């Protein structure tokens, strides 16, 4: 899955959950702490992403996330590994 598709999926989930945050090229490298997304909202979003995309994001990698770009890259890589033959 490419990064643009991942960003689109994240934004759909954020919108569905009435979160006003959107991932854009302008804020993709901004620290997650500065986006207004608290840890509970982040974990809810992660769970929904995992369920929707049928992937499992490694906990140790989730703990390393600092920016939305980190999250997008992790999802893209996890999804790619899942779909490889």
C-alpha positions, -999 to +999 in steps of 0.1 A: +000+000+000+015+034-009+017+063+015-010+083-002-035+054+003-024+050+039-029+088+045-063+086+030-073+056+052-060+074+083-080+105+074-112+085+069-108+070+103-101+104+119-132+119+102-154+089+112-143+095+148-151+132+146-115+141+150-106+174+133-070+164+127-061+154+092-028+142+079-015+164+052+019+171+036+021+202+058+018+184+091+031+149+083+065+155+099+050+174+129+054+156+163+022+137+171+022+154+205+017+187+188-012+176+166-037+174+195-040+136+192-038+123+227-026+088+235-061+073+239-072+087+205-040+074+190-045+039+203-082+039+192-070+050+157-043+023+157-068-004+166-093+007+140-065+008+113-054-027+122-090-040+120-098-022+088-066-031+070-064-065+086-028-059+098-010-061+131+014-033+140+042-044+163+040-028+197+077-021+199+074-001+166+043+018+178+063+030+208+089+046+185+063+067+166+071+104+167+053+118+137+024+110+114+050+101+087+064+074+111+029+060+114+022+061+077+055+044+069+049+017+095+015+009+081+027+009+045+055-015+054+033-038+075+007-039+048+033-046+021+047-075+042+012-089+046+005-089+009+038-104-003+034-140-016 
